[in-house]
Amino acid sequence: MQLFLALCLLVQAKTGDKLTVSVDSELDLEIEVRDGTGESKRVLNVSRKEKFAQEVVEAVEGTPRSVRIKCLSSMMQKSGTDTPIGAEKPTTLDGITFLAMRTPAGWSVKDQEGSTPTVEGQSLGTWNDAARLLPKGEAKAGMTWDVDARDVLGLLAPTAIRDGQGKLACKCEAAEGGRVSVSFTGTLKGKARDDAVVQLDLTIARGLLVYDLGKGRPVSIQVGGSIQTVYDMVDVFRKANEDQEERRKVGEIVVRSRKMEANFAFSD
């Protein structure tokens, strides 16, 4: 068994490797606006079903450095306060091809014209970091370890992240047949790439990674938990007869999830 695992760990990504990724996700949000007029609340439910085709463009030391990702389909359905449930509609990602590159600051995504996609597309490719949830050495059932939040925030958070703090507590639930199952939980804090977001708290109540050592890629990732973000509402004031502008906080928007689930499935 140990020899088999050692041979599996030699499997590395290479240029031309292809992968299909299916993602089902659901966010049930409560949105609270606090400003000079008081407080108001509304709810919003967003469910998405998406499928992507990935091809490795460049690999460094057996790890994908840049990948081409074609969105085969991306459908979204919304409902909530003042928003009756409607039919599924294509998102801005549907049918578009992107290039995702691993950088020191995380994954950077551009479309075919070289433009940065909307927030919903800025985490494409982060699933290539799934192996960071594995232990450093041989996986054995029952063993535990921690993973730094900065290594996996892009993979787990439903928004683009540029900084993070915290750890995930991981446990090997099974290691047999060339596959490793890892459960993980934890609370992470970070900053979004949108500068208006001043606070982001992410709690992973239940997570499970199934990783195929023989193919060197994940089989599935399941994540459930909650997220809260705080946005500052800012107005810009210009003093009379002066060129200087002053930015003043006039309120804030708090978005917290009542439900957050995402399921990834990977196939050849």
C-alpha positions in Angstrom: 0.0 0.0 0.0 2.8 2.4 0.9 4.6 1.7 -2.4 1.3 2.4 -4.3 0.8 5.7 -2.5 4.4 6.7 -3.2 3.9 6.0 -6.9 0.6 8.0 -7.0 2.3 11.0 -5.4 4.6 11.1 -8.5 1.6 12.0 -10.7 2.0 15.6 -11.7 0.1 18.0 -13.9 1.5 18.7 -17.4 0.7 20.9 -20.3 -2.4 19.7 -22.2 -4.1 18.0 -19.2 -7.9 18.4 -19.4 -10.5 18.3 -16.8 -14.3 18.9 -16.6 -15.6 20.7 -13.5 -19.3 20.8 -12.5 -20.4 23.2 -9.8 -23.7 23.4 -8.0 -24.0 26.2 -5.4 -26.7 27.9 -3.3 -26.6 31.1 -1.2 -29.5 32.2 0.9 -28.7 35.8 2.0 -30.0 38.4 4.4 -29.1 41.9 3.4 -29.2 44.7 6.0 -28.7 48.4 5.1 -27.9 50.8 7.8 -27.8 54.5 7.0 -29.1 57.9 8.2 -32.7 56.8 7.5 -32.5 53.8 9.8 -32.3 50.1 8.9 -33.9 47.9 6.3 -33.7 44.2 5.5 -34.4 42.0 2.6 -33.5 38.4 1.6 -32.1 37.0 -1.6 -31.6 33.4 -2.7 -29.2 32.6 -5.5 -28.7 29.1 -6.9 -26.2 28.3 -9.7 -25.5 25.3 -11.9 -22.3 25.5 -13.9 -19.9 23.4 -16.0 -16.4 24.2 -17.1 -13.8 22.6 -19.3 -10.2 23.2 -18.2 -6.9 22.7 -20.1 -3.5 23.2 -18.5 -1.6 25.8 -20.5 1.6 25.8 -18.3 2.7 23.7 -15.4 5.6 24.4 -13.1 7.0 21.6 -11.0 4.0 19.5 -11.7 1.5 22.2 -10.6 -0.8 24.1 -13.0 0.5 27.7 -13.3 -1.9 28.8 -16.0 -5.1 27.1 -17.3 -7.6 27.8 -20.1 -11.2 27.5 -18.8 -14.2 27.5 -21.1 -17.6 27.9 -19.4 -19.7 25.3 -21.1 -22.8 26.5 -19.2 -23.6 28.8 -16.3 -27.2 29.2 -15.2 -28.5 31.2 -12.2 -31.9 31.4 -10.5 -32.9 34.2 -8.1 -35.7 34.8 -5.6 -36.3 36.8 -2.5 -37.8 40.1 -1.2 -39.5 41.8 -4.1 -38.0 39.2 -6.4 -40.4 36.3 -7.3 -38.7 33.1 -8.3 -38.1 33.0 -12.0 -36.6 30.8 -14.6 -32.9 29.9 -14.8 -31.0 32.5 -16.8 -27.5 32.4 -18.2 -24.9 34.4 -16.3 -22.2 36.6 -17.7 -19.8 33.6 -17.7 -21.9 31.5 -20.0 -20.0 30.5 -23.2 -16.9 32.6 -22.4 -13.3 31.3 -22.4 -11.0 32.5 -19.7 -7.3 32.3 -18.9 -6.5 31.8 -15.2 -2.9 32.3 -13.9 -1.4 31.5 -10.5 0.3 34.5 -9.1 2.0 35.2 -5.7 -1.2 37.1 -4.7 -3.5 34.2 -5.8 -5.3 33.3 -9.1 -5.7 36.1 -11.7 -8.4 35.6 -14.3 -8.8 37.4 -17.7 -11.3 36.9 -20.5 -10.4 36.6 -24.2 -10.1 40.4 -24.5 -7.8 40.6 -21.5 -10.4 42.1 -19.2 -11.1 41.0 -15.6 -14.4 39.2 -15.3 -17.2 40.1 -12.9 -16.8 39.0 -9.3 -18.5 35.7 -10.0 -15.7 34.7 -12.4 -12.7 35.9 -10.4 -12.3 32.6 -8.5 -12.1 30.4 -11.6 -9.2 28.0 -11.5 -8.8 28.1 -7.7 -10.0 24.4 -7.6 -6.4 23.6 -8.7 -5.4 24.4 -5.1 -7.4 21.5 -3.7 -4.2 19.5 -3.0 -3.3 22.1 -0.4 -5.8 20.5 1.9 -3.9 17.2 1.9 -1.3 16.4 4.5 2.4 17.0 3.8 3.3 13.3 4.0 1.5 10.0 3.6 -2.2 10.2 4.5 -3.4 7.8 7.1 -7.0 7.5 8.4 -7.5 9.3 11.6 -4.6 11.7 11.3 -5.2 15.5 11.8 -3.4 18.7 10.7 -4.0 22.4 10.1 -4.0 24.4 6.8 -3.3 28.1 6.7 -6.3 30.1 5.4 -4.2 32.0 3.0 -3.5 28.8 1.1 -7.2 28.0 0.4 -9.3 31.1 0.7 -9.8 31.4 -3.0 -10.9 27.8 -3.2 -13.5 28.1 -0.4 -14.9 31.6 -0.4 -17.7 32.5 -2.8 -16.0 35.9 -3.6 -12.6 37.0 -4.7 -10.1 37.3 -1.8 -6.8 39.1 -1.6 -5.9 38.5 2.1 -6.9 36.1 4.8 -6.3 34.9 8.4 -7.2 31.8 10.2 -6.8 28.0 9.9 -8.7 25.0 8.8 -8.7 21.9 11.0 -8.3 18.8 8.7 -8.8 15.1 9.3 -8.1 12.1 7.1 -11.4 10.2 7.1 -10.1 7.4 4.8 -7.1 6.5 2.7 -7.6 3.5 0.5 -7.8 2.5 -3.2 -5.6 5.3 -4.2 -8.1 7.9 -2.9 -7.9 10.1 0.2 -11.0 11.7 1.9 -10.3 14.8 4.0 -12.9 16.6 6.2 -12.2 20.2 7.2 -13.8 22.9 9.3 -12.7 26.3 10.5 -13.4 30.1 10.6 -11.5 32.4 8.3 -11.3 36.1 8.0 -10.2 38.0 4.9 -10.4 41.1 2.6 -12.2 41.0 -0.7 -10.6 42.4 -3.8 -13.5 45.0 -3.8 -12.1 47.8 -1.6 -15.6 48.6 -0.5 -15.7 45.4 1.5 -14.2 46.2 4.9 -14.9 42.8 6.6 -15.3 39.2 5.5 -15.9 36.3 7.8 -16.2 32.8 6.5 -17.2 29.7 8.6 -16.7 26.2 7.1 -19.1 24.1 9.2 -18.6 21.0 7.1 -16.2 20.3 4.2 -15.1 17.2 2.5 -12.5 16.7 -0.2 -12.1 13.4 -2.0 -8.7 13.3 -3.9 -7.5 10.8 -6.4 -3.8 10.3 -5.9 -3.5 8.2 -9.0 -4.8 11.0 -11.3 -3.3 13.8 -9.2 -6.6 15.7 -9.0 -9.7 16.0 -6.8 -12.8 13.8 -7.4 -15.2 16.1 -5.4 -15.3 19.0 -3.0 -18.3 19.7 -0.7 -18.5 22.9 1.3 -21.2 24.0 3.7 -21.2 26.9 6.2 -21.8 30.6 6.4 -20.4 33.9 5.3 -20.7 37.6 6.4 -19.5 40.6 4.6 -19.6 44.3 5.6 -19.6 47.0 2.9 -19.0 50.7 3.7 -21.4 53.2 2.1 -19.3 56.3 1.2 -20.1 59.7 -0.2 -17.6 62.1 -1.7 -17.8 65.7 -0.5 -16.0 68.7 -2.1 -15.4 71.7 0.0 -16.4 75.1 -1.5 -13.6 76.8 -3.4 -11.3 73.8 -2.8 -10.1 71.1 -5.1 -9.8 68.6 -2.3 -12.3 65.8 -1.9 -13.3 64.2 1.4 -14.8 60.7 1.6 -17.2 60.2 4.5 -18.8 56.9 5.6 -22.6 57.4 5.6 -23.7 53.9 6.3 -22.9 50.2 5.8 -24.4 47.2 4.2 -24.2 43.9 6.0 -24.7 40.7 4.0 -24.9 37.5 5.9 -25.8 34.0 4.7 -28.5 31.9 6.1 -27.4 29.0 3.9 -24.1 28.5 1.9 -23.5 25.3 0.1 -21.3 24.4 -2.9 -20.5 21.1 -4.5 -17.7 20.5 -7.1 -17.4 17.3 -9.2 -14.4 16.6 -11.3 -14.2 14.2 -14.3 -12.0 13.5 -17.3 
